[in-house]
Amino acid sequence: MCSRWSWVACAFYLVLNICSPDASSGLVQSCGHIIPESPVLALGSNFTALCILNESCLDFGNIYASQIIWKIKNKLVPKEQYREINRTVSSVTFNDTSSLATPLTCNILADGQIEQNIYGITVTVGLAPEKPKNLSCIVHQMSRLTYVMTCTWNPGRHTFLDTQFRLRYSWPEEIFPDCIPRDVNNSCTVTDIQFFVNTEIWVEATNALGKAESDPLVVDPIDIVKPLSPQNVSVSSGILPTVLQLSWENWISDAVMTLKFNIRYRIVGDTNWMEVPSEDTASPRTSFSVQGLRPYTEYVFSIRCMKEDGVGYWSDWSEEKTGITTEDQPSKGPPIWRIIDATHSPTSWTVHLIWKALKPFEANGVILQYEVTVRDKLSPSSPVRKYNVTGTNHTLQLPEGTYEVTLIARNSVGASPPSVLLIPASNSKAPVKNLRTLPKHDKLWVGWTAPNSYVLKYVIEWCLVSSSSDCIIEWQIALGDVQGVDLKGIKPFKCYLITVYPLYADGQGSGQSVKAYLKQDRPSKGPTVQTKKVGKAEAVLTWNHLTVEEQNGFIRNYTILYKTIDGNETVVTVDPSKTEYTLSSLTSDTLYTVRMMASTDNGSRTGPDFTFTTQKFGKGEIEAIVVPVCLAFLLIVLLGVLFCFNKRDLIKKHIWPIVPDPSKSNIAQWSPQVPAKHNFNSKDQMYPEGSFTDVSVVEIEADDKKSFSEQDLKPFDLLKKEKSTSEGHSSGIGGSSCMSSPRQSVSDSDEGETTQNTSSTVQYSTVVLNGYRDQTPLQVFSRSESTQPLLDSEERSEDHSGGADSTTQRQQYFRQNGGQDETNTDRPCFERTKQITHDNEGDLVGFVQLQISGQSSQPLGLGMEKNIQEAALSSVIQTCTEGQTERPETVEENPLSVDEMPKSYLPQTVRQGGYMPQ
């Protein structure tokens, strides 16, 4: 029928049936219910629940048990656990209730797949209570007459259920009310108890799953009493300095029980308690004298008590009380030692006496002063030195020797036994052997092997090693029969220098020292490495030792780590005593990174990185290159100098060209009629010193032929005639013996040239006694720098025909006498000076001649000089013969041949601006 409705109408009907009020009961009528209702289940057991549908819902809503689904805490239960019993009953079964949770609900899946809850129950899962165990009871004394009994037990496992515990006790004929614990489940206190009657006590535990009882405890409450501790404890000093008197009060009546006591005590500041023997305090009492205490020592006392027969419990310790014993004379002398400083003078000692203050149990009171006595053992007659000191040190100035020092400590009661120290002149006795150290927790154990001789005692010195301050010595004395002591107050990571001296009856042994650490750590920093020297394939590294404060332990080794930028790191281990190491087999001209690590027994620390670059060349390589190059250069220079020396004439020719010396020329005489007048080999006769006083330049007209007499022009005729025989050998003015700049020769064919080429002036220079570039001058000579050709014929009248229209040409010629009138053009051009007489006209002619000799004193090559001479001679002959129509006149009626003719360089007739030497 519901299928013909919409699913909304069907759901509305179910809600009305589940939630609509009933007239008879006034309660909600459900379509079903679950059996059992809210069960309590044992953990791990099986459980089955039934969901029963009402008939009314079946008839109206067309609902059946097959539509029931089960859920646990809104989680669907697998359908494999369902079972449909009939059309109204469905069951679900759980094999293990440990997975069961609450709530468990029964639901209907109606038409339209609408899920509707029918009913739900709460499921409780737990355990039954276990049997309580370890039941025990104790009776506490609350006051003088008030006692309570507290019992405790072990409740067992947790049941996850509400479990109730009850403490039950009874006499044989009477049962008392139960004691129910409050807020706990393992103890309960009973206030109403009776002594001297056996009482049975047990515990009962109950919950929804069951009930359990403990084993019964049968006890007389008097046997489980814990009395109050003694009260009003007091301490007082006794007659003796080693005794203290204790007194107290007991709060339990002797009628109830008799007590025994336990007394403990300790020195103030100490944590270790000492107890009075139990047999001394086993009887009832209210006071006790504690003996065997230290004089002038403060003690703390505490007392407790219990039943005399030992059945029951000890009371708590009483309140602590203190007391101090009286003074007594010191029990021993102070330990004494010395430090000798002989640095100022080897024959005088500065002796620092040091001693330790007595411990309280040794001083037995307040030490008022110390008495120091010094005796010279080598000189018994010397006076005894006595000093009264209030401190624990004293300094003496003593000459070198052997001394006995006695020290006594004194308090208000008396003096201590003397402490004796022997100071020998030298430590000549046997030292200890095999000195060693071993850390033990917070102490450093020092051990040694005793010498063969009998030792009275040992002195152990130690001090903290520091790089910034002096070593402050601490010390202690050990008896002669021990071979090891524990040093206290040693700091970890600090280096200590420990020295042991054996003391004999007649002297002292030399000290043996060792350095030690209580605990080591890795260094505080790593070494800083630097380079001392860098080569091509090696580098010398250097570093400083770490300070003792930075080491934190014994440096076992140094490790050098170096590498190139892209290479593998190389590791080298170095002895810790080294401060320098050489790296070898390095690559030249390469950047290296190096760092250094210091290692102790407990770790390592690396220092900063350092970089260096190896050299490109090794030691001596640069010298091997430079020295041969320099030697080669010097050799080349030397060879060059030798070459220049051998070729000096050639080099001199190019650098300092030789200026021809006219005095050495063999040019023909000025006049062929007088060739024998001149000695061409005699410079002194040709050019006597002072022959020329001045050189003057006179300008004349080039065409002024009238100025020359026939007599003056006559010597030129001979050379003109000879020109025809030597024309092929002449090189013109350019090859003249006067060494003029090269110019073309002027021949007969040049007569047609215009006067423009011959109208320029002619310049002459006079070379005086100063040499050319440091050359030694041979004589004074003249040379021409003229650019005009030499004239080889007499001036012809036709040569002047073209000169009228041109600018007047000027010529220069030399004069020997600068004082003559240079403006007189009517005078002959070869006019002699006043100093020249008629007899030495030939000398003047010889001066004008340029001698060309076959033997020259100039430093030129023989071939070159010979060529120059031949060229000059040919030029002279050609010049002198060109254009001549006359034959030369003969001298001494014998005609001269060309070879026999005197070689002379005759002045030429000025041709349109020539030159004429004077």
C-alpha positions in Angstrom: 0.0 0.0 0.0 2.9 2.3 0.8 4.2 1.8 -2.7 1.2 3.7 -4.0 2.1 6.7 -1.9 4.9 9.0 -2.4 8.0 8.3 -0.2 7.3 11.6 1.6 3.9 10.4 2.8 5.3 7.0 3.9 8.0 8.7 6.0 5.4 11.0 7.5 3.3 7.9 8.6 6.3 6.3 10.3 7.0 9.4 12.2 3.4 9.5 13.4 3.4 5.9 14.5 6.7 6.3 16.4 6.0 9.7 17.9 2.2 10.0 18.2 0.8 10.0 21.8 -1.1 7.0 23.1 -4.4 7.6 24.9 -3.9 4.9 27.4 -0.3 5.4 28.5 0.6 9.0 27.5 4.0 7.8 26.3 5.5 7.4 22.9 4.7 4.1 21.3 7.6 2.7 19.3 7.4 0.4 16.4 9.8 -2.0 18.1 12.3 -2.6 20.9 15.7 -4.4 21.6 16.3 -7.2 23.9 18.2 -7.1 26.3 17.8 -3.6 27.5 21.1 -1.8 28.3 23.2 -4.9 29.1 26.6 -4.9 31.0 28.9 -7.3 29.2 32.2 -8.9 30.1 35.0 -7.8 27.9 35.8 -10.3 25.2 32.6 -12.4 25.6 29.8 -13.2 23.0 26.7 -11.1 22.7 23.4 -11.4 20.8 20.7 -8.7 20.5 17.1 -9.0 19.2 15.1 -6.3 17.5 11.3 -7.0 17.8 8.8 -5.1 15.6 5.3 -4.2 16.8 2.3 -5.8 14.8 0.7 -2.4 14.4 3.6 -1.1 12.4 3.5 -4.3 10.3 -0.1 -3.9 9.4 -0.1 -0.2 8.6 3.4 0.4 7.2 4.1 -2.8 5.4 7.4 -3.2 7.4 9.1 -6.5 8.0 12.2 -7.8 9.9 14.0 -8.3 6.6 14.2 -4.5 6.3 16.1 -4.1 9.7 19.7 -2.9 9.7 22.0 -2.7 12.8 24.4 0.1 13.6 27.1 0.6 16.3 27.7 4.3 17.0 26.2 5.1 13.6 28.5 2.6 11.9 26.8 -0.1 9.9 27.2 -3.7 11.2 28.1 -6.2 8.5 25.0 -8.1 7.3 26.8 -11.4 7.9 26.1 -10.9 11.6 22.3 -10.5 11.0 19.7 -13.3 11.4 16.0 -13.0 10.5 14.1 -15.1 13.0 10.6 -14.3 11.7 8.8 -11.5 10.0 9.0 -9.4 13.2 12.3 -10.4 14.8 15.9 -9.8 13.6 19.0 -10.6 15.6 22.7 -9.5 15.5 25.6 -11.4 17.0 29.0 -10.2 18.2 31.7 -12.8 18.9 34.0 -10.3 20.8 32.5 -7.5 22.8 35.8 -5.7 22.8 34.8 -4.2 19.4 31.3 -3.3 20.7 30.5 0.3 21.3 27.5 2.3 22.4 24.9 3.0 21.2 23.6 -0.1 19.4 20.6 0.8 17.2 17.9 -1.0 15.2 16.9 0.7 12.0 14.3 0.2 9.2 15.0 0.7 5.5 11.6 1.6 4.2 10.3 2.1 0.6 12.1 4.8 -1.1 15.3 3.8 0.8 14.5 6.0 3.7 16.4 4.9 6.9 14.4 5.2 10.1 15.6 4.4 13.6 13.4 2.0 15.5 15.2 1.6 18.8 18.6 1.9 20.5 20.3 0.6 23.7 23.4 1.4 25.7 26.0 -1.4 25.9 28.5 -1.4 28.9 31.6 -3.5 28.6 33.9 -4.2 31.5 35.6 -6.7 33.8 34.7 -8.4 37.1 36.8 -7.2 40.1 39.9 -9.1 41.1 40.8 -10.3 44.5 42.4 -7.5 46.6 46.0 -8.3 47.6 48.8 -7.1 50.0 46.5 -6.0 52.7 48.4 -4.3 55.6 47.5 -2.1 58.5 49.4 0.4 60.8 48.3 2.1 63.9 49.4 5.8 64.1 49.7 7.6 67.4 48.0 10.9 66.9 48.5 12.2 70.5 49.3 10.8 73.9 46.0 8.8 74.0 44.6 8.9 70.4 45.4 6.2 67.9 43.9 5.4 64.4 44.4 2.3 62.2 45.0 2.8 58.4 44.8 -0.3 56.1 46.0 -0.4 52.5 45.7 -3.0 49.8 46.2 -3.6 46.1 42.8 -3.2 44.3 43.9 -5.2 41.2 43.2 -4.5 37.6 41.0 -1.8 36.2 37.4 -3.1 35.6 36.1 -0.2 33.5 33.0 -0.5 35.6 31.8 1.1 38.8 33.5 -1.1 41.5 32.9 -0.6 45.3 35.5 -1.6 47.9 34.8 -2.2 51.6 37.2 -2.7 54.5 35.6 -5.1 57.0 37.0 -6.2 60.4 35.6 -8.2 63.3 36.4 -9.8 66.6 35.6 -13.5 67.1 32.2 -12.6 68.6 31.5 -9.1 67.1 31.4 -7.6 63.6 32.1 -3.9 63.3 30.7 -1.5 60.7 32.4 -1.5 57.3 34.9 1.1 56.4 34.1 2.5 52.9 37.0 4.5 51.3 36.4 8.0 50.1 37.9 9.1 46.7 40.3 6.2 46.7 39.9 2.5 46.2 43.1 1.2 48.0 43.0 2.4 51.6 40.7 3.1 54.5 41.2 4.5 58.1 39.4 3.1 61.2 39.2 5.3 64.2 37.8 2.9 66.7 40.4 0.3 67.6 41.2 -1.8 70.7 44.7 -3.0 71.8 45.6 -6.4 73.1 42.8 -8.1 71.1 43.3 -10.0 67.8 41.2 -8.5 65.1 40.4 -10.1 61.7 40.6 -7.6 58.8 39.7 -8.2 55.1 38.6 -6.2 51.9 35.6 -6.8 49.7 35.3 -5.6 46.0 31.9 -5.6 44.1 30.6 -4.5 40.6 27.9 -5.5 38.1 29.9 -8.4 36.8 30.8 -10.0 40.2 32.4 -9.8 43.7 35.8 -10.6 45.2 37.4 -10.7 48.8 41.0 -10.4 50.0 42.7 -12.8 52.3 42.0 -11.9 56.0 44.6 -10.3 58.2 44.6 -11.2 61.9 46.6 -8.9 64.1 46.7 -7.3 67.6 46.7 -3.5 66.9 49.4 -3.0 69.6 51.9 -4.8 67.4 51.4 -2.5 64.5 51.8 0.9 66.3 54.0 3.7 65.0 54.6 5.9 68.0 55.2 9.7 67.9 58.9 10.7 67.7 60.6 12.0 70.9 59.8 15.6 71.6 61.7 18.6 73.1 65.2 17.3 72.1 68.1 19.4 73.6 71.9 19.2 73.2 74.5 20.4 75.7 78.3 20.2 75.9 79.8 17.9 78.4 82.8 18.0 80.6 85.1 16.6 78.0 85.8 18.2 74.6 84.7 15.0 72.9 81.3 14.5 74.6 77.8 16.1 74.0 74.7 15.4 76.2 71.2 14.7 74.6 67.8 14.8 76.4 64.2 14.4 75.2 60.6 13.5 76.1 58.5 10.4 75.2 54.8 10.8 74.3 53.6 7.3 74.8 52.8 5.8 78.2 55.0 3.0 79.6 51.7 1.3 80.5 50.9 1.0 76.8 54.4 0.0 75.6 58.1 0.4 76.4 60.4 2.0 73.8 63.9 1.7 72.4 65.7 4.6 70.6 67.9 5.3 67.7 70.3 8.4 67.8 72.0 9.8 64.7 74.4 12.7 64.3 76.6 14.5 61.8 79.0 17.4 61.6 77.4 20.6 60.4 78.0 20.9 56.6 78.4 17.2 56.1 75.8 15.0 54.6 76.8 11.7 56.1 75.0 10.6 59.2 76.6 8.6 62.0 74.5 6.5 64.4 75.0 5.5 68.1 75.2 1.7 68.3 71.6 0.3 68.8 72.6 -1.8 71.8 73.6 1.3 73.7 70.0 2.8 73.3 67.9 -0.4 73.5 66.5 0.3 77.0 63.8 3.0 77.8 65.4 6.3 78.5 65.0 10.1 78.0 68.7 11.1 77.7 72.0 9.9 76.3 75.7 11.1 76.3 77.3 10.9 72.8 81.1 10.3 73.1 84.0 10.2 70.7 83.2 13.5 69.1 85.8 16.0 67.7 86.7 19.0 69.9 85.4 22.3 68.9 83.1 20.8 66.3 79.4 21.6 65.8 77.1 18.6 65.4 73.5 18.0 64.4 71.4 15.3 66.3 68.1 13.6 65.7 66.3 10.7 67.6 63.5 8.2 66.9 61.8 5.4 68.8 59.7 2.1 68.5 58.3 -0.7 70.6 61.1 -2.2 72.7 60.7 -5.8 71.3 61.1 -4.5 67.8 57.6 -5.4 66.7 55.8 -2.5 65.0 57.2 0.6 63.2 59.9 3.2 64.0 58.7 6.6 64.6 59.7 9.5 62.4 62.9 11.3 63.2 62.7 14.0 65.7 63.4 17.7 65.0 67.1 18.2 64.4 69.1 20.0 67.1 72.7 21.2 67.1 75.5 21.4 69.6 79.3 22.2 69.7 82.0 20.5 71.6 84.6 22.5 73.6 88.2 23.4 72.5 91.2 21.2 72.8 94.8 21.7 71.9 95.6 21.1 68.1 96.0 17.4 67.3 98.8 17.9 64.7 101.2 20.4 63.3 100.3 22.3 60.1 101.7 20.9 56.9 104.6 23.1 55.8 106.5 23.6 52.4 108.9 26.1 50.9 109.6 27.8 47.6 113.2 28.9 47.1 114.0 31.8 44.8 117.7 32.0 44.0 117.5 34.1 40.9 118.8 37.3 42.4 121.9 35.8 43.9 123.2 32.2 43.8 124.7 32.5 47.3 121.6 34.1 48.9 118.1 32.5 49.0 114.7 34.1 49.2 112.8 31.3 51.0 109.0 31.5 51.0 107.6 29.3 53.8 104.0 28.3 53.2 101.8 26.1 55.3 98.2 25.1 55.3 95.7 26.0 58.0 94.7 23.1 60.1 91.3 21.5 59.5 88.7 22.2 62.3 89.0 18.7 63.7 92.8 19.1 63.7 92.9 22.6 65.1 90.4 21.7 67.9 89.8 25.4 68.4 90.7 28.8 67.1 94.4 29.1 66.1 95.7 32.3 67.6 99.2 32.3 66.0 102.0 30.2 64.5 105.5 29.9 65.8 108.3 29.5 63.2 111.8 28.5 64.2 114.8 28.3 61.8 118.1 26.5 62.6 121.2 26.3 60.5 122.1 22.6 60.4 125.6 23.2 59.2 126.4 25.7 61.9 124.9 24.6 65.2 126.4 27.6 67.0 124.5 30.0 64.8 121.6 31.7 66.7 118.1 30.3 66.3 115.7 32.5 64.4 112.1 32.6 65.8 109.1 34.3 64.3 105.5 34.6 65.4 103.1 34.7 62.4 99.3 35.0 62.3 99.1 34.1 58.6 99.9 31.0 56.7 103.2 32.1 55.0 106.4 33.8 55.8 109.4 35.0 53.7 113.0 34.7 54.8 116.4 35.8 53.4 118.9 33.1 54.1 122.4 32.4 52.8 122.8 29.2 50.8 123.0 26.2 53.2 121.0 23.5 55.0 118.2 24.6 57.4 115.7 23.0 59.6 112.3 24.8 60.0 109.9 24.0 62.8 106.3 25.2 62.8 103.9 25.1 65.8 100.2 26.2 65.8 98.8 27.5 69.1 95.1 28.0 70.3 93.6 29.0 73.7 94.1 25.5 75.1 97.7 24.7 73.9 100.1 24.1 71.1 100.2 21.6 68.4 103.0 19.0 67.8 105.8 20.6 65.8 106.0 20.3 62.0 109.6 19.9 60.8 110.8 20.8 57.3 114.4 20.2 56.2 115.7 22.6 53.5 118.9 20.9 52.0 121.5 22.8 50.1 120.7 20.6 47.1 118.1 18.0 46.0 120.6 15.2 45.7 118.4 12.3 46.8 116.6 9.8 44.5 113.4 11.0 42.9 110.2 9.1 42.4 109.7 6.9 39.3 107.0 6.3 36.8 105.0 9.5 37.6 101.6 9.3 35.9 98.1 10.7 36.1 94.6 9.3 35.6 91.2 11.2 35.6 88.6 9.9 38.0 85.3 11.6 37.8 85.9 15.1 39.1 89.3 14.2 40.6 92.7 13.7 39.1 94.6 10.8 40.5 98.4 11.1 40.6 100.5 8.0 41.1 104.2 7.1 41.2 106.6 4.4 42.1 108.4 4.8 45.4 112.2 5.1 45.4 114.2 2.3 46.9 115.1 4.3 50.0 112.7 4.9 52.9 110.6 8.0 52.3 109.0 10.0 55.2 106.4 11.7 53.1 105.8 13.1 49.7 105.0 16.7 48.6 102.8 17.0 45.6 102.8 20.4 43.8 100.5 21.4 41.1 99.6 24.7 39.3 97.4 25.8 36.4 99.6 26.4 33.4 98.8 29.7 31.7 100.4 31.7 28.9 99.4 35.1 30.4 100.2 34.7 34.1 102.6 33.0 36.5 101.9 29.5 37.8 100.3 29.7 41.2 101.4 26.7 43.2 99.1 24.5 45.2 100.4 21.6 47.1 99.6 18.8 49.5 101.5 16.3 51.6 101.1 12.5 51.4 102.4 9.9 53.8 105.5 8.0 52.9 103.6 4.7 52.5 101.2 5.8 49.8 102.0 5.9 46.1 99.1 7.9 44.8 96.7 10.7 45.8 93.6 12.4 44.4 93.9 16.1 43.6 90.7 18.0 44.2 89.6 21.3 42.7 91.0 20.4 39.2 89.1 22.2 36.4 88.3 20.4 33.1 90.0 21.5 29.9 92.8 23.1 31.8 96.4 22.0 31.8 98.1 21.4 35.1 101.8 21.0 35.9 102.2 18.4 38.6 105.5 17.8 40.5 106.2 15.2 43.2 109.1 15.5 45.7 110.1 12.7 48.0 111.2 13.8 51.5 113.8 11.8 53.4 115.0 12.0 57.0 118.3 13.5 55.8 117.3 15.3 52.7 115.0 15.8 49.7 114.8 14.1 46.3 114.6 16.0 43.1 111.1 16.7 41.8 109.6 14.8 38.9 107.0 16.7 36.8 104.2 15.8 34.4 101.4 17.7 32.6 97.9 16.5 32.9 94.3 17.3 32.1 91.3 16.2 34.1 89.2 16.2 30.9 90.1 17.1 27.3 88.1 18.8 24.6 88.9 19.8 21.0 90.9 23.0 20.6 89.1 26.3 20.8 90.5 27.4 17.5 92.7 26.0 14.7 96.2 27.1 13.8 96.7 30.0 11.4 99.1 29.0 8.7 101.2 31.3 6.5 103.9 30.9 3.9 107.5 31.6 4.8 108.9 30.9 1.3 107.2 30.0 -2.0 109.0 28.4 -4.9 108.1 26.8 -8.2 107.3 23.3 -6.8 107.5 23.8 -3.1 106.2 26.1 -0.4 107.4 26.5 3.2 104.5 26.8 5.6 104.8 28.2 9.1 102.5 28.6 12.0 102.5 29.4 15.7 101.6 26.9 18.5 98.2 27.3 20.1 98.3 28.9 23.5 97.7 26.5 26.4 94.3 28.1 27.0 93.3 27.4 23.4 94.5 23.8 23.3 92.0 22.3 25.7 94.0 19.1 25.7 97.2 17.6 24.5 97.8 18.4 20.8 98.5 15.0 19.3 99.3 16.1 15.7 98.8 18.8 13.2 97.1 18.1 9.9 97.8 20.2 6.8 95.1 20.1 4.1 95.9 21.8 0.8 94.4 21.7 -2.7 94.2 23.6 -6.0 90.9 25.3 -7.0 89.7 22.3 -9.0 91.9 19.5 -7.5 91.5 16.9 -4.8 92.5 17.8 -1.3 95.8 16.4 0.0 96.3 15.6 3.7 99.6 15.7 5.5 100.1 14.9 9.2 102.8 16.9 11.1 104.4 16.3 14.5 102.9 18.7 17.1 106.4 19.9 18.0 106.9 21.4 14.5 106.1 24.9 13.5 107.2 24.7 9.9 106.6 22.3 7.1 107.6 22.2 3.4 105.1 21.2 0.8 106.7 19.6 -2.2 105.7 18.4 -5.7 103.5 21.4 -6.3 102.5 22.7 -9.7 104.2 25.9 -10.8 102.2 29.1 -11.2 99.2 27.6 -9.5 96.9 28.9 -6.8 96.7 26.7 -3.7 94.3 26.8 -0.7 95.8 25.5 2.5 94.3 25.1 6.0 95.6 23.5 9.1 93.9 21.4 11.8 95.0 20.7 15.4 93.8 17.5 17.0 93.5 16.4 20.6 92.2 13.1 22.1 88.6 14.5 22.0 88.4 16.2 18.6 89.9 18.5 16.1 89.5 22.1 15.1 90.5 23.7 11.7 92.0 27.1 11.3 91.2 29.7 8.5 92.0 29.1 4.9 95.1 30.6 3.4 95.9 30.9 -0.3 99.2 31.2 -2.1 100.5 31.0 -5.7 103.6 29.1 -6.6 106.2 30.8 -8.7 106.4 30.4 -12.5 110.1 29.9 -12.5 112.2 28.0 -10.0 115.3 29.1 -8.2 118.1 29.7 -10.7 115.9 29.4 -13.7 115.7 33.1 -14.3 119.4 33.4 -13.8 119.9 30.5 -16.2 118.0 32.5 -18.8 119.2 36.0 -18.1 122.9 35.2 -17.7 123.3 33.5 -21.1 121.3 36.3 -22.8 123.5 38.9 -21.1 126.6 37.0 -22.1 125.3 36.6 -25.6 124.5 40.3 -25.7 128.0 41.2 -24.4 129.5 38.9 -26.9 127.6 40.5 -29.7 128.6 43.9 -28.5 132.2 42.8 -28.2 132.1 41.4 -31.7 130.5 44.6 -32.9 133.3 46.6 -31.3 135.9 44.4 -32.8 134.3 44.6 -36.2 134.0 48.4 -35.9 137.6 48.6 -34.9 138.7 46.5 -37.9 136.5 48.5 -40.2 137.1 51.8 -38.5 138.3 53.4 -41.8 135.1 52.4 -43.6 132.9 53.5 -40.7 134.9 56.7 -40.4 134.4 57.4 -44.1 130.6 57.2 -43.7 130.3 58.9 -40.3 133.2 61.4 -40.5 134.1 61.8 -44.1 137.7 62.9 -44.6 138.0 66.4 -45.8 140.8 66.4 -48.5 143.9 68.3 -47.4 145.0 70.6 -50.3 148.5 70.5 -48.9 148.8 66.8 -49.9 147.5 67.2 -53.4 149.8 66.8 -56.5 147.9 69.2 -58.7 150.0 70.9 -61.3 151.8 74.0 -60.5 150.3 77.3 -61.1 152.8 78.0 -63.9 154.3 75.2 -66.0 157.4 77.4 -66.3 158.3 76.9 -62.7 157.4 73.4 -61.6 160.7 72.8 -59.8 160.3 75.6 -57.5 158.0 73.8 -55.2 158.7 70.9 -53.0 155.3 69.3 -52.7 156.5 67.0 -49.9 157.3 69.9 -47.7 154.3 71.4 -46.0 156.4 73.8 -43.9 157.9 75.4 -47.0 154.6 75.4 -48.9 152.6 76.8 -46.1 154.7 78.5 -43.6 152.8 79.3 -40.5 151.4 82.8 -40.7 151.7 83.0 -44.4 148.0 83.9 -44.7 146.7 86.6 -42.5 143.3 87.1 -43.9 140.8 85.9 -46.5 138.8 88.5 -48.4 136.0 88.1 -50.9 136.0 90.5 -53.8 133.2 90.7 -56.2 134.1 91.3 -59.8 132.2 91.3 -63.0 132.2 88.0 -64.8 132.8 89.6 -68.1 135.5 92.0 -66.8 138.2 90.4 -68.9 140.1 93.6 -69.1 141.0 93.3 -65.5 143.3 90.4 -66.2 146.6 91.0 -67.9 148.0 88.8 -70.5 150.7 87.7 -68.1 148.0 86.6 -65.6 146.2 84.5 -68.2 149.2 82.9 -69.7 149.5 80.0 -67.3 146.1 78.7 -68.3 147.1 78.0 -71.9 149.2 75.0 -71.1 146.4 73.2 -69.3 144.0 74.0 -72.1 146.3 72.3 -74.5 146.6 69.2 -72.3 142.9 68.7 -72.0 142.7 67.0 -75.3 145.0 64.2 -74.2 143.1 63.5 -71.0 139.5 64.3 -71.8 138.4 60.8 -71.3 139.7 60.7 -67.7 138.2 63.9 -66.5 135.1 63.9 -64.3 134.5 67.6 -64.4 134.2 69.8 -61.4 132.4 67.0 -59.6 135.6 65.0 -59.4 138.0 67.8 -58.7 140.8 67.4 -56.4 139.4 70.2 -54.3 136.6 67.7 -53.2 133.9 70.0 -54.2 130.4 68.8 -54.6 130.0 66.9 -57.9 129.3 69.2 -60.8 129.3 68.7 -64.5 132.5 69.7 -66.4 132.4 72.7 -68.6 133.7 72.0 -72.1 133.8 73.8 -75.3 130.3 72.6 -76.0 129.1 74.5 -73.1 129.9 77.8 -74.6 126.5 78.2 -76.0 124.9 78.1 -72.5 123.4 81.3 -71.2 125.1 83.4 -68.8 122.4 82.5 -66.2 124.3 79.3 -65.2 127.6 81.2 -64.7 126.4 84.4 -63.1 126.1 83.1 -59.5 128.7 83.9 -56.9 131.5 81.5 -55.9 132.1 80.8 -52.2 135.5 79.9 -50.8 136.2 78.6 -47.3 139.4 78.7 -45.3 140.2 75.7 -43.0 142.3 76.9 -40.1 144.3 74.9 -37.6 141.4 73.3 -35.7 140.8 69.7 -36.8 137.6 68.3 -38.2 135.8 66.3 -35.6 138.9 66.0 -33.4 141.2 65.1 -36.4 144.6 66.6 -36.2 144.8 69.4 -38.8 147.8 69.0 -41.1 147.8 72.6 -42.6 145.6 75.4 -43.5 143.9 74.9 -46.9 141.1 76.4 -48.9 138.3 74.6 -50.6 135.4 75.7 -52.7 131.8 75.1 -52.1 131.0 76.6 -55.5 128.1 75.3 -57.5 129.6 76.7 -60.7 131.8 74.7 -63.1 135.5 75.5 -63.5 136.3 77.4 -66.7 138.8 75.6 -69.0 139.4 78.3 -71.5 140.1 81.9 -71.7 137.2 84.2 -71.6 135.9 84.9 -75.0 134.4 88.0 -76.2 131.2 86.2 -77.3 130.7 84.9 -73.8 129.9 88.4 -72.7 127.4 89.1 -75.4 124.5 87.6 -73.6 125.5 89.1 -70.3 124.4 92.6 -71.0 120.8 91.8 -70.7 121.0 89.7 -67.6 121.5 90.7 -64.1 125.2 91.7 -63.3 126.9 88.5 -62.1 129.2 88.7 -59.2 132.3 86.5 -58.5 134.2 86.0 -55.4 137.9 85.3 -55.0 140.2 85.1 -52.0 142.6 87.7 -51.0 145.5 87.2 -48.7 145.6 90.7 -47.5 142.3 91.8 -46.0 143.6 95.3 -45.7 143.8 96.0 -49.4 141.2 97.9 -51.3 138.6 95.4 -52.3 136.7 97.9 -54.5 139.6 98.4 -56.9 138.6 96.3 -59.9 141.6 97.4 -62.0 144.0 95.4 -60.0 145.0 91.9 -61.2 143.1 89.1 -59.5 146.4 87.3 -58.5 147.8 90.3 -56.7 150.2 89.2 -54.0 150.1 90.5 -50.4 152.7 92.7 -49.0 154.2 89.8 -47.0 154.9 87.8 -50.1 158.0 88.8 -52.0 159.0 88.2 -55.6 161.3 85.4 -54.5 158.4 83.2 -53.0 155.9 83.7 -55.8 156.3 80.0 -56.3 155.2 79.4 -52.7 152.0 81.2 -53.4 151.5 79.2 -56.5 152.1 76.1 -54.4 149.5 77.1 -51.9 146.9 77.3 -54.5 147.9 73.9 -55.9 146.2 70.8 -54.3 148.9 68.2 -54.0 148.0 64.7 -54.9 150.7 62.5 -53.6 151.0 58.7 -54.0 151.7 58.3 -50.3 149.0 59.8 -48.0 149.2 60.1 -44.3 145.4 60.1 -43.9 143.9 56.9 -42.5 142.1 55.8 -45.6 142.4 52.6 -47.6 145.2 52.5 -50.0 143.0 51.7 -52.9 140.5 54.4 -52.2 143.3 57.0 -51.8 144.8 55.8 -55.1 141.6 56.1 -56.9 140.9 59.5 -55.5 144.4 60.6 -56.7 144.0 59.2 -60.2 140.6 60.8 -60.5 141.9 64.1 -59.4 144.8 64.0 -61.7 142.7 63.1 -64.7 140.3 65.9 -63.9 143.1 68.4 -63.7 144.6 67.3 -66.9 141.3 67.4 -68.7 140.3 70.7 -67.3 143.6 72.3 -68.1 143.6 71.0 -71.8 140.0 71.5 -72.8 139.4 74.3 -75.2 143.2 75.1 -75.6 144.4 75.7 -79.1 147.9 76.4 -78.0 150.4 73.9 -76.9 152.0 74.5 -73.5 155.2 76.3 -73.4 158.3 74.2 -72.7 160.4 74.5 -69.7 164.2 74.3 -70.2 163.6 74.0 -74.0 162.4 70.4 -73.6 158.7 69.8 -74.4 157.0 67.8 -71.7 154.9 64.8 -72.2 151.7 64.2 -70.4 153.3 61.9 -67.9 156.2 64.2 -67.3 154.1 67.3 -67.1 153.8 68.7 -63.6 150.3 68.0 -62.3 148.8 71.3 -61.4 145.3 72.7 -61.0 145.6 76.0 -62.7 143.2 78.8 -62.1 140.7 79.0 -64.9 139.5 82.1 -66.7 136.2 83.2 -65.2 133.5 82.1 -67.6 130.2 83.8 -66.9 130.7 83.7 -63.2 133.6 81.3 -62.5 136.1 81.4 -59.5 139.7 82.2 -59.2 141.8 81.2 -56.2 144.1 84.0 -54.9 
